Amino acid sequence: ESNLSKGGPTAAPPPPQMYLTSFESFLTEAERLMTGSPLKTRYSIKYRHCSGVVVLKVTDNATVIGYKTRELSDLQKIEKLSNAFLHNFCSLKTSRGVAMDVDEEDGGKSKRKSKKPRR
């Protein structure tokens, strides 16, 4: 028997997706989502080879924005946006103490014994 027949919780419908027509408006909305809920925001890039389209999506589980392009000139903008998102996501993790460097985790000491050089 499923949870639906028992009156259990149901899955929420996915949020409606909004495709923006200009990269500048997509960038503005993506920044708004990132600053509004940085821990819930996700960013994805998909390339559809059959149609030659790059699809960008940003969501915070309440809003989904997308941007589609076939223009080669947009690739540099997409690369800059990807680097900005990566920088923001990484700085969030390190500022909250989630991401640690390997050297910090074991005090800079390796648990393996060093190998003796062969003669």
C-alpha positions in Angstrom: 0.0 0.0 0.0 1.3 3.4 -0.8 1.6 6.5 1.4 -1.1 8.2 -0.6 -3.8 5.7 0.3 -2.7 6.0 4.0 -3.0 9.7 4.0 0.8 10.1 4.3 2.9 13.0 3.0 2.8 13.6 -0.7 5.6 14.9 -2.9 5.3 18.6 -3.7 5.0 19.5 -7.3 8.1 20.8 -8.9 8.4 24.6 -9.0 7.5 26.2 -12.4 10.5 26.9 -14.6 11.0 30.3 -16.1 13.3 30.6 -19.1 14.8 34.1 -19.5 15.6 35.5 -22.9 18.7 37.6 -22.0 21.9 36.5 -20.2 22.0 39.7 -18.2 18.5 39.1 -16.7 19.4 35.5 -16.1 22.6 36.6 -14.2 20.6 39.1 -12.1 18.0 36.5 -11.1 20.7 33.9 -10.4 22.5 36.4 -8.1 19.2 37.1 -6.4 18.6 33.4 -5.7 22.2 32.8 -4.5 22.1 35.7 -2.1 18.5 34.9 -0.9 19.2 31.2 0.0 22.8 30.3 -0.6 22.7 26.9 1.1 19.7 25.7 -1.0 20.8 27.1 -4.4 21.9 24.7 -7.1 23.4 25.4 -10.5 23.5 23.1 -13.5 24.7 23.2 -17.1 23.6 20.8 -19.8 24.7 20.7 -23.4 22.3 19.0 -25.8 24.5 17.9 -28.8 21.5 16.9 -31.0 20.2 20.5 -31.0 23.4 22.4 -30.2 21.8 24.1 -27.2 23.4 24.9 -23.8 20.9 25.0 -21.0 21.7 26.7 -17.7 19.5 26.3 -14.6 19.5 27.8 -11.2 17.1 26.7 -8.4 16.6 27.2 -4.7 13.8 24.6 -4.6 11.1 27.3 -4.7 12.1 29.0 -8.0 13.7 27.6 -11.1 15.2 29.9 -13.7 16.7 28.8 -16.9 18.6 30.2 -19.9 19.1 28.5 -23.3 21.6 29.6 -25.9 23.1 28.5 -29.1 25.5 31.4 -29.4 29.2 30.7 -29.2 29.8 34.2 -27.8 27.8 33.3 -24.6 30.4 30.6 -23.7 32.8 33.1 -22.1 29.9 34.5 -20.0 28.9 31.0 -19.0 32.4 30.2 -17.9 32.6 33.4 -15.8 29.2 32.6 -14.2 30.4 29.0 -13.4 33.5 30.3 -11.8 31.5 32.8 -9.7 29.1 30.1 -8.5 32.0 27.8 -7.7 33.8 30.5 -5.8 30.6 31.4 -3.8 29.8 27.7 -3.0 33.4 27.0 -1.9 33.6 30.2 0.2 30.3 29.3 1.9 31.6 25.9 2.9 34.9 27.1 4.2 33.4 30.0 6.1 31.0 27.5 7.9 33.8 25.1 8.7 32.4 22.3 6.5 35.2 22.0 3.9 38.6 21.2 5.4 42.0 20.9 3.9 43.5 17.4 4.1 46.5 18.8 6.1 44.2 20.4 8.7 42.3 17.1 9.1 45.3 15.0 10.2 47.3 17.8 11.6 49.7 17.9 8.6 51.0 14.4 9.5 50.5 11.4 7.3 49.4 8.2 9.0 51.3 6.1 6.5 54.9 5.4 7.3 57.4 6.8 4.8 59.0 4.2 2.5 62.7 3.8 2.7 64.6 4.5 -0.5 65.7 1.4 -2.4 69.3 0.8 -3.0 
